[in-house]
Amino acid sequence: MSRLQLDFGCGTLKLAGTLDTAPGTTGLLIVSGGNEIRSGAFSGHAQLASEIAKAGFPVFRFDRRGIGDSEGENRGFRSTKGDISAALHAFEAIAPQVERIVAFGNCDAASALMLAGGLECDGLILSNPWTIEDEDEEEDTTPPPSAIRSRYAEKLSDPAELKRLLTGGVSLRKLGRGLLKAIKPAPKPTSLADEMREGLARYPGFVRFLLAENDRTAQMFDASWDVADPRIHRCEGAGHSYVEPHARKWLRDQILAALRA
């Protein structure tokens, strides 16, 4: 196995990419979200790519326009369809043995894949899709009502938590605020969520949703999606970037399961 750095074309621009080589005929395309460079938060994507390649699957990562080592202007996730398509074709060119490509995206990278209808990928792994349109909401760390209700239901079923409540170990004021938030109606799906749903409806390949249960972005997506969707897989105790040891292993195992499907 080896790691190759390369440039590839996207219209008149050059984008930067990295290939972790492996002999497999199924490959993983990692699409970065936000302003994240291709190595990922805390080098998470670079580590993930190495582990997936060691399991026999080549992995291609790239910096989208205006990010990291790539040329151009960063116009946000809604404008990345061309970047993803160019990366897909570059992957096929540099690893000609690859017959099947599965794309993985976290946060707005997952949203970008959905909005683009999956492009020509054979499968999609969509992690914590971003559905928030109001920029002010980005700073609000309050979970949606459904997540609050679930949290309180779990606490009230725990004898130790009930004892804390009865013995004064719980702030009644804080409890009251939480209960008021819990009875609020679920937020209406945003137009972004509707667009993502429409884009995915056009996609003929397989889809696997990954949700980190402690992540507000995942909670907001969950509140706007069908909770009974069998394609959803949830990781308990995981944050947005899966930095927890158990979450890192869970993420790797989920991706490998999708690549082997």
N, C-alpha and C positions, 0 to 999 in steps of 0.2 A: 504494500500500500504506500502511496505517496500523496503529497499535497502540492498542487500546481496553482500558481497565480497567473491570471491571464486578463487580457482586455478583449471586449467584443463590441460589435457595432449595434447601435440603436438609432436608426436614421443616420444623421450626420455626427452623432455623438459617440464617445467611447465610454463604456461602462466597465467597471472592474468586477472580476469574478474569481472564485476559488473552487477548484475541483479536488475532492478527496477521492482518489481512484480506488476501484474495486472491480472484480470480474463480473459481477452480477448483471443480468439483463433488465432488472428493475432498478430505477434510480430515484433518488429523493431530491427534489428541488425545494430549497429553503428560501422563502420570501420574507424579508425583514419588514417589520412594521415601524411606524412612526419615523423618527430621525435616527433609528438604530442602524449602525454599520453592520456589515455582513458577519462579523464575529459574534454579534449578539450581546445582550446584556450580560455583564460579568463573563464574557467570552463563552456564553452558554451555547451559541450556535456552533462555534468552532469545536467545542468539546463534543457536542452531540454528533456533528458530522464525522468526527474521528471514530466514535463508538459505532455509528451506523455503518461506516465503511469497513471497519474491522469485522462486522457481521456479514460482509460480502456485497453490500449495496453501495454503488457510487453516489456521491452527494455533491450537488452544485449549489453554491451560495453566491450572492452578488449584492453590490451596492446600487440602489436605484439612482436615477438622475438627481444630481445635486447633493448626494450623500456620500460621505467617505471619500474614496478615490475615484468616483465617477464624475464625469463632466455633466454640465447642464444645470437647470434650475429645478429645485425641489418644489413641485406643485401639489404635493399631498397625495394621499392614497387613492383618491378618485381619479388621478391622472396616471396611474402606474400600469395600465393594461399593456401599453407598448413595451415597457421595460420588462414585464414578466414574459411577454411573448418572445422578445429578443433573447432573454436568458434561457428560455425553453429551447429555442433553436440552437443557441450556442452549446448547450448541454448535449443535445443530440449530435452536434458536429464533432465535439471533442471526445465523446464517449460513444462511438458508433455501434458498439455492441448492445446499447440500451434500447430495448423494445417497448418499454413501459415506464412512464414517469408519473410519480405521485408528488403533489405539491403540498408543502406544509407552511402554514402562515399563522402567526399569533397576533392578536389584537387587530389593528386596521389592515394588516396584511391578509388576514382571513377575510375581512370585509371586501378588500380589493379583489380577491379571487372569486368571491361570490358575485360581486357586481359585474365582473368580466365573464360570468357564465362558465367559469372553470377553464376557459381557453381550450387548449388541446391536451390538457392533462388527462391521464387515465384514472386518477383518483385524487381526492382532496382531503386533507387533514386540517380541520378548521378549529383553531384554538382561541378561546375567549374572544369571539368576534365583537368588534366595536360597533355599537348601535347608537351612540350618543351624538346628537347633532348640535345641541346648544353648548357653546364653548363654556358658558358659566357653570354648566353641570359637571364639567370635567373636574372642577375643584371640589365638588360636593362628594364627600366620602360616605354619605349615608347609604346603607344598602336599601334596595327596593323593599316595599312592604312584604312581599312573599318571603324574602330572605329573613326579615325580622320575625315574621310569624313562625317560620321553621326553627329559628334559633330559640325562641321562647318555648315552643312546644318541646324541644329537646331538653331545655333547662327544667321545665315543670315535670318532666318524667324522671328526673334525677333526684333521688331521696336526699342527697347532700344539698342540692340547691333549694329544695323545699324547706329543709332545716334552717338554712341561712335566712330564708324569707321569714320564717316563723320566729326566729330568734333575733331579728333586727339586723342581720348581716347584709341586707340588701337595701339600697337607697330607694325609698318609695317614690321620691320625686323622679329619679331616673327611670324607675320601672314604669311610672305613669306616662312619661314622655315616650318611652319605647312602645307601650301599648297603644298610644294615640297614633303613632306612626304605623303600627301594625294593622290598624283597622282602615287605613286609607285604601282606596281602590287601587288596583294595579295600574301602573302608568300605561297610557295608550302607546301602541307601537309607533315608532317614529317613521317618517317617510323613508329614512335611510334603511331601517329594518325591512320595510315593505319592498324597497328596491333590491335589497339583498335576497329576499325571499323569491322575488320574481327572477332574478338572475340565476339562482340555484335551480329553479324549476325548469330551466332550459338545459340543465347539465345532465348528460346521460351516464356519467361515470359514478363510481361509488363515493360516498361521503362519510366521514367520521368526524363528529364534533367532540372536542376535548374542553372541559370546563374545570377550572381551578376554583373550588368551592369558596375559598376565602377572598376571591378577587371580585371587586365591585363591577368591573367590566363584564365578567362572566355572569354575575348576578343580574345585571341589566339585560343582557342577551337572553338569559333564562326567562325573565319576566315578559319578554316580547315574543317568545317562541313556544312551540308546542312542547310542554314538559314531558309528554309521553312519547316524543320522537325516539324511536329505538336506536337511532344513530348517535345519540348523546352518551358520552362516557364522562363521569365526574371523578375528580381526584380530591378526596377529603384532606383538609388541612394544607392545601397548596395555595401559594400566592401567584401573582400574574406571570412571573417568569420561571416558575417551577425551580426555584433555587434550593428548596428544602431537599435533603438527601432522598427521602422516600418519593418526593414528587419528581425529581430528576429521573429516578429509576422507572417510575410509572410512565412518564412521558416517553422515554426510550422504548419501553415495552409496547406502548400503544402504537408508536410509529412502526416498529418492527412487525407488529401484528398486521398493520395495514399494508406494509410492503410485501408480506408473505401471503396476503389474501388472494 
